[in-house]
Amino acid sequence: MIGRIAGVILHRAQDHVLIDVRGVGYIVHVNERTAATLPPVGQAAALYTELLVREDLLQLFGFTTLIEKEWHRLLTSVQGVGSKVAMAILGTLGPDALARALALGDWSTVRKAPGVGPKLAQRIVMELKDKAPAIMALGGALTVDPGPMPVVDVGDAPEAPAPAPKPSRAAQASAASASADALSALSNLGYAPSEAAAAVAEAAGAEPGATTPALIRAALRLLAPKE
């Protein structure tokens, strides 16, 4: 099983990247969100990978974090969701928005991904709503910083357009960690994982970047019995 690829980018496209690893070029399929964060051609990059094995096909799918890879695995457990559809969902929503949509039962948001119709979106939400809290509880613990990579001379590699500004991984990890801690706290208070996840997701969506105590307070207000 190929779980991680680290090397020099030889070619970039919207849905895949060619990475040279000690003279061997690997085509790794990525979503547009991931592609936008990759460095230009000629620079080093690292991606966590999932290997799809079929009778007549071998494909690598790449992710910047292990959390994203876990979401991909969860999505592909749903009947009718293959790797490409799962990548389209992650590319459209990102892990955080996907977590909120599943926790809140918001199938209309999942439907925004290319190739996802209303029936499939509803099936995804129905099947994964109770499984999503387990991934949400991982928080930012699995977020990976591959660290500095060696500079490798690839000769006259073509120049690539400047990549889009990278989102702050530290900020993403902090927000994910706060949500995970809030979810854990609510679970310790006796709330069911699904209702706790829904409350935390709604609170995080209303106040991005909120600290753990702020999320807990907001979620408890949402969970309080309505008079």
Long-range contacts (C-beta under 8 A, 24 or more apart in sequence): 1-51, 2-26, 2-49, 2-51, 2-60, 3-48, 3-49, 4-46, 4-47, 4-48, 4-49, 5-46, 5-47, 5-49, 5-60, 5-62, 6-44, 6-45, 6-46, 6-47, 6-146, 6-149, 7-44, 7-45, 7-152, 8-42, 8-43, 8-44, 8-45, 8-152, 8-154, 9-38, 9-39, 9-40, 9-41, 9-42, 9-43, 9-44, 9-45, 9-160, 10-41, 10-154, 10-157, 11-41, 12-38, 12-40, 12-41, 12-160, 17-45, 17-47, 17-62, 19-45, 19-47, 20-152, 20-154, 26-60, 27-60, 28-60, 28-61, 28-62, 29-59, 29-60, 29-61, 29-62, 29-83, 29-84, 29-87, 30-61, 30-62, 30-63, 30-87, 31-87, 31-88, 31-90, 31-91, 32-91, 33-90, 33-91, 33-92, 33-94, 34-62, 34-63, 34-64, 34-68, 34-91, 36-163, 36-164, 37-64, 37-163, 37-164, 37-166, 37-167, 38-163, 39-163, 40-159, 40-160, 40-161, 40-162, 40-163, 41-157, 41-158, 41-159, 41-160, 42-154, 42-157, 42-159, 42-160, 44-149, 44-150, 44-151, 44-152, 45-146, 45-149, 46-146, 46-149, 48-144, 50-83, 52-83, 59-83, 61-87, 64-144, 64-169, 65-95, 65-142, 65-143, 65-144, 65-169, 66-142, 66-143, 66-144, 67-95, 67-135, 67-138, 67-140, 67-142, 67-143, 67-176, 68-95, 70-135, 70-138, 70-142, 71-95, 71-98, 71-99, 71-135, 74-128, 74-131, 74-132, 74-135, 75-124, 75-128, 77-127, 77-128, 78-123, 78-124, 78-127, 78-128, 79-123, 80-120, 80-123, 81-120, 81-124, 84-115, 85-113, 85-115, 85-116, 85-120, 88-113, 88-114, 88-115, 88-116, 89-113, 89-116, 89-124, 95-176, 96-172, 96-175, 96-176, 96-204, 99-132, 99-135, 99-136, 99-179, 99-197, 99-201, 100-201, 100-202, 100-204, 100-205, 101-125, 102-128, 102-129, 102-132, 103-129, 103-132, 103-133, 103-136, 103-194, 103-197, 103-198, 103-200, 103-201, 103-202, 104-198, 104-201, 104-202, 105-129, 105-198, 129-194, 130-193, 130-194, 132-197, 133-183, 133-193, 133-194, 133-196, 133-197, 134-193, 136-179, 136-180, 136-183, 136-197, 136-200, 136-201, 137-180, 137-183, 137-184, 138-180, 139-173, 139-176, 139-177, 139-178, 139-179, 139-180, 139-181, 140-172, 140-173, 140-174, 140-175, 140-176, 140-177, 140-180, 141-177, 141-180, 143-169, 143-172, 143-173, 143-176, 145-169, 171-209, 174-209, 175-204, 175-208, 175-209, 177-212, 178-204, 178-210, 178-211, 178-212, 178-215, 179-204, 179-215, 181-212, 181-215, 182-212, 182-215, 182-216, 182-219, 185-212, 185-216, 186-216, 186-219, 186-220, 186-223, 191-223, 195-223, 196-223, 199-223
